[in-house]
Structure formats: structure tokens, C-alpha cells
Amino acid sequence: MSNDVWWGALVSIPIGIATGLAVPWLEKRLASSGKALAQANTQRVYKEYGEALFYRKTPIVFTQHLVQVIVQISLILAAAGGACFLVLLIADLVSYLKNGSLDYVVEPLSRFVEELVVIVSAVLVGNTSLKARRVWWRVRELEKYANTVPSDLRLPNQETEALKNP
């Protein structure tokens, strides 16, 4: 036999053993993570469905929820505006104290920080608005949303009661 055959056997046998030991372990890990994801998804859908039913039954609480979202968005925007103002104030103060000698460093740095604050605040406002929009849609279109929820997660008596009281 040639050397190539021996080298092939020496390399392939340990690889085969390692694969035989690793595959069952990997399959168990993937199966358990799939079950955990499915369970988390089921809990999320159950919570969202219950929330939509609750808000449909109590429109005053739903209105308060939407007002709270508006206040939260306003606070995010106010904090972003305040942060941008403070960055400008600090940049101007440093420039004034150094008689303009650091303008080439302070101005680009302050613009970078301001843009970063604007981007972060835009993401926060977008996420908050998107969550509120999803809740609003679920409550408004409860009949359509109920059709997407698995039947074993629905509570029939609560659903019919909530649908009667728009």
C-alpha cells in the first residue's frame, strides 16, 4: 500500500469517530433550542392575545396606554435635544477657553456625538412607535388577529365577550 492510503486512513478514522460523537450531542442541542424557541413564541403570542383582549374590553386603559407611549416618545426626544444642546455648549466652551485653537478637533467631535445622539434617539422612537402600532393594530383588528392565534391559546368566552364590546 502506498503512503497516501495510510495517511488517508490515519486522518479519516479520527474524523469519523469525532463526527460520530459530536452529531448526537449537536442534534440534542438543536432540538432543545428549537423547543425553547417554540415555547417562548407560544408564551409571547398568548401574552399579546391576552393584552389585545384586555385592551378591547377596557378602551379607557388602552387610551391611557397610548398616551403613555406619546409621553415616552416626547421624553426621548426631549432628552436627545438636551444632550445635543449640552454637546454644543461644551464644544463652544472648550473652543472659547482655548481661544479657538482646538476648533479642528472639537467641531467634528461635537458633530459626531450629536449625530450619534440623533441616531440613537431615532431608533428608540422608532421601536417605541412600532410596538405601540402593533398593539393598536391587534386591538383594532382583533377579529383578524384572533384568526392568526392558534385555537388552543384562545379562550372562547373571553373572545366572544371582547368582540361584542368594540
Backbone as a printed PyTorch tensor [residue, N CA C, xyz], in Angstrom:
tensor([[[  0.8380,  -1.1770,   0.0000],
         [  0.0000,   0.0000,   0.0000],
         [  0.8820,   1.2390,   0.0000]],

        [[  0.3230,   2.2770,  -0.6030],
         [  1.1220,   3.4960,  -0.6850],
         [  0.9290,   4.3430,   0.5650]],

        [[  1.7720,   5.3450,   0.6930],
         [  1.7070,   6.2530,   1.8350],
         [  0.4130,   7.0600,   1.8620]],

        [[ -0.1280,   7.3750,   0.6900],
         [ -1.3650,   8.1550,   0.6310],
         [ -2.5300,   7.4220,   1.2950]],

        [[ -2.5840,   6.1170,   1.1090],
         [ -3.6630,   5.3280,   1.7030],
         [ -3.5310,   5.3220,   3.2170]],

        [[ -2.3260,   5.1390,   3.7130],
         [ -2.1100,   5.1420,   5.1540],
         [ -2.4330,   6.5050,   5.7670]],

        [[ -2.0040,   7.5620,   5.1050],
         [ -2.3150,   8.9090,   5.6190],
         [ -3.8270,   9.1560,   5.5970]],

        [[ -4.4730,   8.7110,   4.5550],
         [ -5.9320,   8.8600,   4.4680],
         [ -6.6350,   8.1320,   5.5960]],

        [[ -6.1700,   6.9180,   5.8960],
         [ -6.7670,   6.1370,   6.9770],
         [ -6.4940,   6.7840,   8.3320]],

        [[ -5.2720,   7.2850,   8.5270],
         [ -4.9210,   7.9260,   9.7930],
         [ -5.7270,   9.2030,  10.0400]],

        [[ -6.0680,   9.9000,   8.9780],
         [ -6.8290,  11.1490,   9.1360],
         [ -8.3280,  10.8800,   9.1970]],

        [[ -8.8310,   9.9780,   8.3760],
         [-10.2780,   9.7810,   8.2790],
         [-10.8660,   9.0540,   9.4850]],

        [[-10.1240,   8.1610,  10.0980],
         [-10.6600,   7.4150,  11.2430],
         [-10.9310,   8.3440,  12.4290]],

        [[ -9.9920,   9.2120,  12.8560],
         [-10.3150,  10.1240,  13.9560],
         [-11.4440,  11.1070,  13.6060]],

        [[-11.4860,  11.5300,  12.3410],
         [-12.5720,  12.4240,  11.9330],
         [-13.9130,  11.7020,  12.0330]],

        [[-13.9770,  10.4460,  11.6290],
         [-15.2090,   9.6600,  11.7250],
         [-15.6390,   9.4590,  13.1620]],

        [[-14.6890,   9.1810,  14.0510],
         [-15.0070,   8.9990,  15.4740],
         [-15.5180,  10.3040,  16.0720]],

        [[-14.8340,  11.4130,  15.7770],
         [-15.2490,  12.7210,  16.3020],
         [-16.6380,  13.0970,  15.7880]],

        [[-16.8950,  12.8320,  14.5250],
         [-18.2090,  13.1330,  13.9560],
         [-19.2820,  12.2780,  14.6110]],

        [[-18.9970,  10.9970,  14.8240],
         [-19.9540,  10.1070,  15.4710],
         [-20.2830,  10.5290,  16.8860]],

        [[-19.3020,  11.1020,  17.5920],
         [-19.5490,  11.5660,  18.9580],
         [-20.2240,  12.9340,  18.9870]],

        [[-19.9180,  13.7780,  18.0340],
         [-20.4200,  15.1580,  18.0620],
         [-21.8390,  15.2890,  17.5230]],

        [[-22.2160,  14.5080,  16.5340],
         [-23.5230,  14.6760,  15.8850],
         [-24.6870,  14.4550,  16.8470]],

        [[-24.7260,  13.3840,  17.6600],
         [-25.8580,  13.2280,  18.5900],
         [-25.9550,  14.3800,  19.5920]],

        [[-24.8100,  14.8290,  20.0890],
         [-24.8050,  15.9440,  21.0340],
         [-25.3600,  17.2000,  20.3600]],

        [[-24.9300,  17.4640,  19.1370],
         [-25.3870,  18.6380,  18.4010],
         [-26.8820,  18.5420,  18.1050]],

        [[-27.3680,  17.3550,  17.7590],
         [-28.7960,  17.1840,  17.4950],
         [-29.6210,  17.4570,  18.7480]],

        [[-29.1430,  16.9950,  19.9060],
         [-29.8550,  17.2630,  21.1600],
         [-29.9040,  18.7610,  21.4540]],

        [[-28.7830,  19.4450,  21.2370],
         [-28.7370,  20.8960,  21.4740],
         [-29.7040,  21.6360,  20.5570]],

        [[-29.7160,  21.2830,  19.2870],
         [-30.6030,  21.9380,  18.3370],
         [-32.0680,  21.6530,  18.6610]],

        [[-32.3720,  20.4310,  19.0550],
         [-33.7530,  20.0940,  19.4020],
         [-34.2140,  20.8540,  20.6370]],

        [[-33.3500,  20.9460,  21.6450],
         [-33.7470,  21.6550,  22.8610],
         [-33.8860,  23.1520,  22.6130]],

        [[-33.0040,  23.7250,  21.7790],
         [-33.1340,  25.1550,  21.4950],
         [-34.3800,  25.4200,  20.6520]],

        [[-34.7250,  24.5000,  19.7570],
         [-35.9510,  24.6480,  18.9760],
         [-37.1880,  24.6000,  19.8520]],

        [[-37.1870,  23.6970,  20.8330],
         [-38.3080,  23.6120,  21.7680],
         [-38.4110,  24.8750,  22.6120]],

        [[-37.2630,  25.3850,  23.0550],
         [-37.2720,  26.6000,  23.8690],
         [-37.7880,  27.7890,  23.0680]],

        [[-37.3820,  27.8890,  21.8030],
         [-37.8650,  28.9770,  20.9570],
         [-39.3670,  28.8570,  20.7180]],

        [[-39.8410,  27.6440,  20.4720],
         [-41.2720,  27.4480,  20.2480],
         [-42.0760,  27.7890,  21.4930]],

        [[-41.5540,  27.4000,  22.6530],
         [-42.2400,  27.7000,  23.9030],
         [-42.2580,  29.2040,  24.1610]],

        [[-41.1390,  29.8840,  23.9090],
         [-41.0910,  31.3360,  24.0970],
         [-42.0430,  32.0320,  23.1290]],

        [[-42.1170,  31.5490,  21.9040],
         [-43.0270,  32.1400,  20.9190],
         [-44.4810,  31.9440,  21.3390]],

        [[-44.8070,  30.7630,  21.8490],
         [-46.1640,  30.4990,  22.3140],
         [-46.5340,  31.4070,  23.4750]],

        [[-45.6200,  31.5840,  24.4130],
         [-45.8750,  32.4690,  25.5510],
         [-46.0610,  33.9080,  25.0900]],

        [[-45.2600,  34.3360,  24.0990],
         [-45.3750,  35.7030,  23.5880],
         [-46.7350,  35.9070,  22.9240]],

        [[-47.1560,  34.9580,  22.0880],
         [-48.4430,  35.0770,  21.4050],
         [-49.5800,  35.0750,  22.4230]],

        [[-49.4920,  34.2280,  23.4300],
         [-50.5290,  34.1660,  24.4680],
         [-50.6190,  35.5000,  25.2070]],

        [[-49.4700,  36.0660,  25.5410],
         [-49.4420,  37.3620,  26.2450],
         [-50.0200,  38.4720,  25.3640]],

        [[-49.6110,  38.5100,  24.1030],
         [-50.1060,  39.5490,  23.1920],
         [-51.6080,  39.4170,  22.9730]],

        [[-52.0780,  38.1920,  22.8510],
         [-53.5100,  37.9720,  22.6400],
         [-54.3020,  38.3920,  23.8700]],

        [[-53.8100,  38.0380,  25.0430],
         [-54.4760,  38.4580,  26.2790],
         [-54.4780,  39.9680,  26.4360]],

        [[-53.3700,  40.5980,  26.0520],
         [-53.2860,  42.0540,  26.1130],
         [-54.2980,  42.7000,  25.1590]],

        [[-54.4130,  42.1620,  23.9590],
         [-55.3680,  42.7130,  22.9890],
         [-56.7980,  42.5520,  23.4940]],

        [[-57.1130,  41.3990,  24.0730],
         [-58.4550,  41.1960,  24.6330],
         [-58.7200,  42.1670,  25.7790]],

        [[-57.7330,  42.3410,  26.6450],
         [-57.8950,  43.2510,  27.7880],
         [-58.1270,  44.6770,  27.3170]],

        [[-57.3100,  45.1280,  26.3600],
         [-57.4690,  46.5000,  25.8660],
         [-58.7840,  46.6640,  25.1130]],

        [[-59.2560,  45.6280,  24.4470],
         [-60.5270,  45.7220,  23.7340],
         [-61.6840,  45.8420,  24.7180]],

        [[-61.5650,  45.1460,  25.8700],
         [-62.6210,  45.2190,  26.8880],
         [-62.6090,  46.5480,  27.6240]],

        [[-61.4230,  47.1170,  27.7930],
         [-61.2890,  48.3620,  28.5690],
         [-60.6300,  49.4400,  27.7100]],

        [[-61.4130,  50.1220,  26.8920],
         [-60.8380,  51.1210,  25.9970],
         [-60.2010,  52.3030,  26.7340]],

        [[-60.6490,  52.5880,  27.9250],
         [-60.0580,  53.7010,  28.6830],
         [-58.6100,  53.3810,  29.0350]],

        [[-58.3550,  52.1560,  29.4420],
         [-56.9860,  51.7410,  29.7640],
         [-56.1300,  51.7500,  28.5060]],

        [[-56.7260,  51.3610,  27.3770],
         [-55.9910,  51.3750,  26.1150],
         [-55.6200,  52.8060,  25.7200]],

        [[-56.5380,  53.7200,  25.9100],
         [-56.2430,  55.1290,  25.6290],
         [-55.1200,  55.6320,  26.5350]],

        [[-55.1630,  55.2510,  27.7960],
         [-54.0820,  55.6420,  28.7120],
         [-52.7530,  55.0520,  28.2720]],

        [[-52.7670,  53.8360,  27.7730],
         [-51.5420,  53.2000,  27.2730],
         [-50.9690,  54.0010,  26.1020]],

        [[-51.8250,  54.3980,  25.1720],
         [-51.3650,  55.1740,  24.0270],
         [-50.8400,  56.5460,  24.4530]],

        [[-51.4740,  57.1640,  25.4410],
         [-50.9790,  58.4450,  25.9560],
         [-49.6130,  58.2590,  26.6080]],

        [[-49.4370,  57.1560,  27.3330],
         [-48.1310,  56.8760,  27.9300],
         [-47.0520,  56.7060,  26.8630]],

        [[-47.3910,  56.0960,  25.7630],
         [-46.4320,  55.9360,  24.6640],
         [-46.0540,  57.2980,  24.1000]],

        [[-47.0360,  58.1750,  23.9360],
         [-46.7500,  59.5250,  23.4340],
         [-45.8470,  60.2780,  24.3970]],

        [[-46.1050,  60.1580,  25.6910],
         [-45.2560,  60.8120,  26.6930],
         [-43.8460,  60.2290,  26.6580]],

        [[-43.7330,  58.9290,  26.5020],
         [-42.4200,  58.2820,  26.4300],
         [-41.6440,  58.7840,  25.2170]],

        [[-42.2960,  58.8870,  24.0740],
         [-41.6360,  59.4010,  22.8800],
         [-41.2110,  60.8500,  23.0830]],

        [[-42.0690,  61.6440,  23.7170],
         [-41.7150,  63.0480,  23.9980],
         [-40.5060,  63.1490,  24.9120]],

        [[-40.4470,  62.2870,  25.9100],
         [-39.2940,  62.3030,  26.8180],
         [-38.0090,  61.9010,  26.0950]],

        [[-38.0950,  60.9260,  25.2120],
         [-36.9140,  60.5180,  24.4370],
         [-36.4210,  61.6850,  23.5920]],

        [[-37.3490,  62.3610,  22.9160],
         [-36.9630,  63.4860,  22.0630],
         [-36.4180,  64.6500,  22.8800]],

        [[-37.0170,  64.8950,  24.0490],
         [-36.5170,  65.9690,  24.9100],
         [-35.1160,  65.6530,  25.4210]],

        [[-34.8810,  64.4110,  25.8050],
         [-33.5510,  64.0260,  26.2780],
         [-32.5290,  64.1400,  25.1510]],

        [[-32.9130,  63.7460,  23.9380],
         [-31.9980,  63.8640,  22.7980],
         [-31.6910,  65.3230,  22.5070]],

        [[-32.6950,  66.1670,  22.5490],
         [-32.4660,  67.5920,  22.3300],
         [-31.5670,  68.1910,  23.3960]],

        [[-31.8070,  67.8190,  24.6450],
         [-30.9580,  68.2940,  25.7340],
         [-29.5200,  67.8200,  25.5980]],

        [[-29.3460,  66.5720,  25.1910],
         [-27.9950,  66.0430,  25.0100],
         [-27.2740,  66.7810,  23.8840]],

        [[-27.9680,  67.0300,  22.7870],
         [-27.3480,  67.7730,  21.6780],
         [-26.9920,  69.1900,  22.1170]],

        [[-27.8670,  69.8170,  22.8880],
         [-27.5830,  71.1630,  23.3820],
         [-26.3610,  71.1580,  24.2910]],

        [[-26.2570,  70.1750,  25.1720],
         [-25.1020,  70.1010,  26.0640],
         [-23.8060,  69.8710,  25.2960]],

        [[-23.8560,  69.0510,  24.2590],
         [-22.6620,  68.8220,  23.4510],
         [-22.2260,  70.1220,  22.7840]],

        [[-23.1800,  70.8650,  22.2410],
         [-22.8520,  72.1590,  21.6230],
         [-22.3010,  73.1350,  22.6430]],

        [[-22.9070,  73.1580,  23.8170],
         [-22.4570,  74.0670,  24.8660],
         [-21.0290,  73.7370,  25.3050]],

        [[-20.7470,  72.4570,  25.5090],
         [-19.3980,  72.0520,  25.9180],
         [-18.3930,  72.3430,  24.8140]],

        [[-18.7550,  72.0940,  23.5640],
         [-17.8450,  72.3670,  22.4430],
         [-17.5380,  73.8560,  22.3430]],

        [[-18.5710,  74.6890,  22.4890],
         [-18.3450,  76.1390,  22.4430],
         [-17.5100,  76.6030,  23.6330]],

        [[-17.7440,  76.0170,  24.7880],
         [-16.9740,  76.4060,  25.9820],
         [-15.5010,  76.0320,  25.8290]],

        [[-15.2290,  74.8290,  25.3400],
         [-13.8410,  74.4060,  25.1230],
         [-13.1810,  75.2870,  24.0800]],

        [[-13.8900,  75.5870,  23.0190],
         [-13.3480,  76.4490,  21.9690],
         [-13.0580,  77.8450,  22.5020]],

        [[-13.9400,  78.3660,  23.3390],
         [-13.7490,  79.6980,  23.9120],
         [-12.5530,  79.7170,  24.8670]],

        [[-12.4430,  78.6800,  25.7110],
         [-11.3490,  78.6390,  26.6780],
         [ -9.9920,  78.4690,  26.0000]],

        [[ -9.9610,  77.7810,  24.8910],
         [ -8.6950,  77.5520,  24.1870],
         [ -8.4880,  78.5650,  23.0550]],

        [[ -9.2970,  79.6010,  23.0090],
         [ -9.1810,  80.6690,  22.0150],
         [ -9.2270,  80.1400,  20.5840]],

        [[-10.0700,  79.1470,  20.3570],
         [-10.2510,  78.6270,  19.0030],
         [ -9.1410,  77.7170,  18.5260]],

        [[ -8.1890,  77.3760,  19.3730],
         [ -7.0710,  76.5490,  18.9160],
         [ -7.4450,  75.0840,  18.7150]],

        [[ -8.5470,  74.6520,  19.2970],
         [ -8.9610,  73.2540,  19.1550],
         [-10.1990,  73.1080,  18.2730]],

        [[-10.5360,  74.1110,  17.5010],
         [-11.7280,  74.0450,  16.6690],
         [-11.6900,  72.8780,  15.6890]],

        [[-10.5140,  72.5580,  15.1900],
         [-10.3990,  71.4640,  14.2210],
         [-10.6670,  70.1030,  14.8530]],

        [[-10.5880,  70.0070,  16.1850],
         [-10.8730,  68.7490,  16.8840],
         [-12.2800,  68.7780,  17.4920]],

        [[-12.6140,  69.8930,  18.1150],
         [-13.8630,  69.9770,  18.8690],
         [-15.0810,  69.9550,  17.9480]],

        [[-15.0140,  70.6850,  16.8520],
         [-16.1880,  70.7690,  15.9750],
         [-16.5530,  69.4210,  15.3500]],

        [[-15.6140,  68.6850,  14.7470],
         [-16.0020,  67.3630,  14.2070],
         [-16.4420,  66.3840,  15.2890]],

        [[-15.7900,  66.4470,  16.4440],
         [-16.1700,  65.5530,  17.5350],
         [-17.5810,  65.8680,  18.0290]],

        [[-17.8960,  67.1370,  18.1760],
         [-19.2380,  67.5000,  18.6320],
         [-20.2880,  67.1160,  17.5980]],

        [[-19.9770,  67.2840,  16.3200],
         [-20.9300,  66.8630,  15.2850],
         [-21.1410,  65.3530,  15.3140]],

        [[-20.0660,  64.6100,  15.5190],
         [-20.1800,  63.1570,  15.5950],
         [-21.0720,  62.7450,  16.7600]],

        [[-20.8480,  63.3430,  17.9230],
         [-21.6450,  62.9950,  19.1070],
         [-23.1050,  63.3810,  18.8880]],

        [[-23.3400,  64.5430,  18.3020],
         [-24.7200,  64.9610,  18.0340],
         [-25.4120,  63.9940,  17.0810]],

        [[-24.7130,  63.5930,  16.0270],
         [-25.3100,  62.6590,  15.0800],
         [-25.5690,  61.3060,  15.7270]],

        [[-24.6750,  60.8890,  16.6050],
         [-24.8760,  59.6370,  17.3280],
         [-26.1120,  59.7230,  18.2230]],

        [[-26.2750,  60.8420,  18.9070],
         [-27.4480,  61.0360,  19.7700],
         [-28.7240,  61.0260,  18.9300]],

        [[-28.6900,  61.6740,  17.7880],
         [-29.8630,  61.7080,  16.9160],
         [-30.2090,  60.3070,  16.4140]],

        [[-29.2040,  59.5370,  16.0210],
         [-29.4600,  58.1800,  15.5260],
         [-30.0310,  57.2980,  16.6320]],

        [[-29.4450,  57.3680,  17.8170],
         [-29.9360,  56.5390,  18.9290],
         [-31.3630,  56.9340,  19.2930]],

        [[-31.6390,  58.2330,  19.3360],
         [-32.9960,  58.6610,  19.6750],
         [-33.9860,  58.2600,  18.5910]],

        [[-33.5730,  58.3150,  17.3260],
         [-34.4620,  57.8890,  16.2450],
         [-34.7850,  56.3990,  16.3570]],

        [[-33.7880,  55.5950,  16.7140],
         [-34.0300,  54.1570,  16.8900],
         [-34.9690,  53.9170,  18.0710]],

        [[-34.7640,  54.6210,  19.1660],
         [-35.6310,  54.4570,  20.3330],
         [-37.0700,  54.8700,  20.0210]],

        [[-37.2290,  56.0010,  19.3510],
         [-38.5740,  56.4560,  18.9810],
         [-39.2160,  55.4740,  18.0060]],

        [[-38.4360,  54.9990,  17.0410],
         [-38.9690,  54.0420,  16.0790],
         [-39.4240,  52.7550,  16.7360]],

        [[-38.6200,  52.2120,  17.6460],
         [-39.0010,  50.9740,  18.3400],
         [-40.2360,  51.1700,  19.2020]],

        [[-40.2840,  52.2920,  19.9170],
         [-41.4380,  52.5740,  20.7700],
         [-42.6970,  52.7340,  19.9350]],

        [[-42.5850,  53.4550,  18.8360],
         [-43.7410,  53.6610,  17.9600],
         [-44.1900,  52.3520,  17.3230]],

        [[-43.2340,  51.5280,  16.9200],
         [-43.5820,  50.2610,  16.2870],
         [-44.3070,  49.3310,  17.2540]],

        [[-43.8410,  49.2720,  18.4970],
         [-44.5250,  48.4470,  19.4940],
         [-45.9480,  48.9360,  19.7200]],

        [[-46.1100,  50.2570,  19.8420],
         [-47.4450,  50.8160,  20.0540],
         [-48.3380,  50.5630,  18.8480]],

        [[-47.7830,  50.6700,  17.6640],
         [-48.5550,  50.4350,  16.4370],
         [-49.0260,  48.9820,  16.3670]],

        [[-48.1610,  48.0620,  16.7590],
         [-48.5550,  46.6470,  16.7480],
         [-49.6840,  46.3730,  17.7320]],

        [[-49.5930,  46.9450,  18.9340],
         [-50.6560,  46.7610,  19.9290],
         [-51.9480,  47.3860,  19.4130]],

        [[-51.8440,  48.5780,  18.8470],
         [-53.0290,  49.2580,  18.3230],
         [-53.6960,  48.4140,  17.2390]],

        [[-52.8780,  47.8340,  16.3400],
         [-53.4390,  47.0130,  15.2700],
         [-54.1250,  45.7790,  15.8480]],

        [[-53.5080,  45.1260,  16.8270],
         [-54.1000,  43.9290,  17.4160],
         [-55.4520,  44.2370,  18.0410]],

        [[-55.5360,  45.3920,  18.7160],
         [-56.7970,  45.7530,  19.3630],
         [-57.8360,  46.1500,  18.3180]],

        [[-57.4180,  46.9270,  17.3480],
         [-58.3510,  47.4050,  16.3220],
         [-58.8600,  46.2650,  15.4530]],

        [[-57.9790,  45.3740,  15.0580],
         [-58.3290,  44.2540,  14.1760],
         [-58.3030,  42.9420,  14.9550]],

        [[-59.0000,  42.9080,  16.0690],
         [-58.9640,  41.7320,  16.9420],
         [-59.5060,  40.4850,  16.2390]],

        [[-60.5090,  40.6610,  15.3950],
         [-61.0720,  39.5050,  14.6930],
         [-60.0170,  38.8840,  13.7730]],

        [[-59.3160,  39.7160,  13.0020],
         [-58.2690,  39.2030,  12.1090],
         [-57.1160,  38.6130,  12.9070]],

        [[-56.7370,  39.3030,  13.9920],
         [-55.6260,  38.8250,  14.8100],
         [-55.9810,  37.4990,  15.4790]],

        [[-57.2350,  37.3540,  15.9120],
         [-57.6500,  36.1100,  16.5770],
         [-57.5320,  34.9230,  15.6260]],

        [[-57.6940,  35.1600,  14.3320],
         [-57.5550,  34.0650,  13.3690],
         [-56.1140,  33.6060,  13.2210]],

        [[-55.1480,  34.4560,  13.5670],
         [-53.7400,  34.0640,  13.4710],
         [-53.2470,  33.3530,  14.7230]],

        [[-54.0100,  33.4690,  15.8070],
         [-53.6260,  32.8310,  17.0690],
         [-54.0970,  31.3820,  17.0440]],

        [[-53.2330,  30.4330,  17.4200],
         [-53.6610,  29.0240,  17.4520],
         [-54.8810,  28.8390,  18.3550]],

        [[-55.7710,  27.9600,  17.9630],
         [-57.0440,  27.7950,  18.6720],
         [-56.8530,  27.3140,  20.1120]],

        [[-55.7960,  26.5790,  20.3890],
         [-55.5940,  26.1050,  21.7590],
         [-55.1450,  27.2240,  22.6980]],

        [[-54.7190,  28.3730,  22.1660],
         [-54.3360,  29.5040,  23.0050],
         [-55.4960,  30.4630,  23.2460]],

        [[-56.5540,  30.3160,  22.4760],
         [-57.6900,  31.2300,  22.5990],
         [-58.6200,  30.7790,  23.7080]],

        [[-59.2150,  31.7520,  24.3470],
         [-60.2270,  31.4880,  25.3610],
         [-61.5730,  31.9050,  24.7700]],

        [[-62.4310,  30.9690,  24.3960],
         [-63.6220,  31.2870,  23.6230],
         [-64.5690,  32.2680,  24.3030]],

        [[-64.8050,  32.1110,  25.5990],
         [-65.7580,  33.0010,  26.2540],
         [-65.2270,  34.4300,  26.3390]],

        [[-63.9300,  34.5940,  26.5630],
         [-63.3600,  35.9380,  26.6070],
         [-63.3690,  36.5710,  25.2190]],

        [[-63.0900,  35.7670,  24.2130],
         [-63.0080,  36.2940,  22.8500],
         [-64.3630,  36.8210,  22.3940]],

        [[-65.4110,  36.0420,  22.5900],
         [-66.7250,  36.4940,  22.1290],
         [-67.1810,  37.7090,  22.9230]],

        [[-66.8590,  37.7540,  24.1990],
         [-67.2220,  38.9030,  25.0280],
         [-66.4770,  40.1590,  24.5560]],

        [[-65.1940,  40.0210,  24.2240],
         [-64.4080,  41.1620,  23.7830],
         [-64.8390,  41.6350,  22.4050]],

        [[-65.2240,  40.7040,  21.5410],
         [-65.6390,  41.0910,  20.1950],
         [-66.9920,  41.7950,  20.2100]],

        [[-67.8380,  41.4940,  21.2070],
         [-69.1330,  42.1800,  21.3130],
         [-68.9550,  43.6170,  21.7740]],

        [[-67.8750,  43.8940,  22.5190],
         [-67.6620,  45.2080,  23.0990],
         [-66.5030,  45.9210,  22.3940]],

        [[-66.7740,  46.5010,  21.2060],
         [-65.6630,  47.1530,  20.4800],
         [-65.2380,  48.4620,  21.0860]]])
